[in-house]
């Protein structure tokens, strides 16, 4: 079964975090779909951990390399974000009914357009998904 995987789950899976084992199990349970936004956010998350000195440069480089290799080898299906998804994300934000952030609205638009459940560790994102009737599973 395919599922759209949020960056929070990938960060837990690739970095040593309290939810790492659960994130790894979820990635094995589903055929994981990500977007270009997810790729960008994972790189940003790893860089943030490096700046915070919770990861050494060698570890950060290894995580990024492994993630890119997993993409190249087909472990992840990467979905492109077109203008139609930006439009949908904007429509949802314009409703003014959620506390959703701009990038979260794009993640939800991708999951919705593909009719996939969202897998996330982000409580606010999960809440917004439920409000928009997008199936969600939380870490």
Steps between C-alpha positions, in 0.01 A plus 500: 500500500632845405510794742629856486783536752552834671849632572453456874481123452805494273700707747414252773592208275836637386609673821526349846179628663252358754258394222767353271399134534132577450580715194710219351216250553252733330731543202516122466122468532425733207630573154628848586417798280676832556524826310777738400392705800570203728849471352564869563366488855705192594818674387397805702424288807839327484676836454312637801614205711858564384477867600353399837793258540269201548660343191864498397582605143596141414162373627307773317680425174436127540127557564462722195697256282295202619172686441603596146610143430161374622329739259723389210441133578122545495424449868303824483260605229558873450196705398543835326309800628331685213309826491173315559624388842616851589152622405332238720731579793420869461124430487523311828702775666250758373222319688660629822371196688827331596829601659674344202830643381575551131731202456267274697218595263718383209566165669126456552424600141738229373348234726148606404570511126644148509222378731760374745499499878747739662751355745638767735651567841381863484197542728386828340528353149300193605230727647479699174482178296206378708325834462536467120386134506838367393576160653793529739708272719712658771822372648 
